[in-house]
Amino acid sequence: MSVQKLAIEGGVAVRGTPFPTRHLFGDEEKQAAVRLFDEAIQSGNAFGYGGADEQAFEKEFAAVMGGGFADGVNGGTTAVFAALGALQLEAGSEVVVSPITDPGGVMPVAMLNCVPVFADADPRTYHMSAASLASVVTPRTRAVVVAHIAGEPADMDGILAVAKQHHLKVVEDCAQSHGTRYKGQLTGTLGDIAAFSTMSGKHMATAAQGGVVFTRHEELHWKGRQFADRGKPFGLTPPPGNVMAGLNLNLNDLSAAVGRVQLKKLPSIVQRRHDGGEAVKQGLAGVEGVALGWQEPGSYCTYWFLRVALDLPRLTVSKACFCAALAAEGIPSMVAYRHIQAEAPWFRERKQRWCPWLFRDRVTQEPAFPGAIAATDMQFNIPFHENYGPVEIRDIVEALSKVARAYRR
């Protein structure tokens, strides 16, 4: 096969038009909001939180998860915060966290006066490896927060085995993994408790921001609800008065009304993301030097973005040059997903003069994580959503193949 001249060298680009926008919200979400305002105007009573729409949203979310308990909160970060709050960890407890993740998946540990300890990544993925988790567990470790990045599941069999051995609670951070499955089980149902983000960039949204804490353990659910609403005495046999210190992390009925519409759309969103990502994977089969990144066996991925792995020894250029050529072909990318939180100033410089930095002898990790660094050095991301159709899939595959062929050793 002849090698086509790259657009970056004066050739014709694979794609000359912008990719389609997502159109996440439609008239159904608008009408749900209008209904709530109409009811408030007619009754004279303002809508708030914890009302009929939020209660219905929580029940419907739990049903989507196959049963359990859901609590709507005001963000994905606060969902992680509330999930950890439900565990009622002693100050100074160590919590192992994922190496490559949003800061919102790590900062809640510190905000709870616990010590974040980073596991390294499997270099084939952006995920914590079970072996690295085992290597950082100490007698003070009490929990682990596992992030499922990019709509792909982490190695839950291995992680759960380590957690069971050391009696650790497992929090799943499912901000990017709505509808993702690991060996047939939904992410969010494998650990003790889970946190979801429902901000407008995720698979589904409760308007601009929001989140959900989900668990199948009723006691954890009530503790999480208490923590997320200033210690109000929620529960089966609630005592009088506020029962623990907590913040107001509540969702609201307007966001929940939008979320209820989105939940109905979620199965289709998940399916289209899965099918589109798998089509790209299949389209790249046999193309030397480039492929979608390795995934755990038994994964059903819902592709929050496409994680692309380069076999750089087989290519004549760097990752940055490869991505520049890809951009010239009309395919945007994120060259570096270097969200290694141990490298971030907030963690490295420890400027906030409150716990857990008082436990200085136990916050000693340096930002040297070879697996995470290798994963981010050898891989890059392509934006992706459910509104990409066959033409977009074709163009992504064609452009990746074209650039890989041109730069093949």
Beta strands, then each sheet from edge to edge (+ up, - down):
strand 1: 69-73
strand 2: 94-97
strand 3: 115-118
strand 4: 141-147
strand 5: 169-173
strand 6: 181-182
strand 7: 185-186
strand 8: 193-197
strand 9: 211-215
strand 10: 290-292
strand 11: 299-300
strand 12: 305-310
strand 13: 379-383
sheet 1: 1+ 9- 8+ 5+ 4+ 2+ 3+
sheet 2: 7+ 6- 11+
sheet 3: 10+ 12- 13+
end
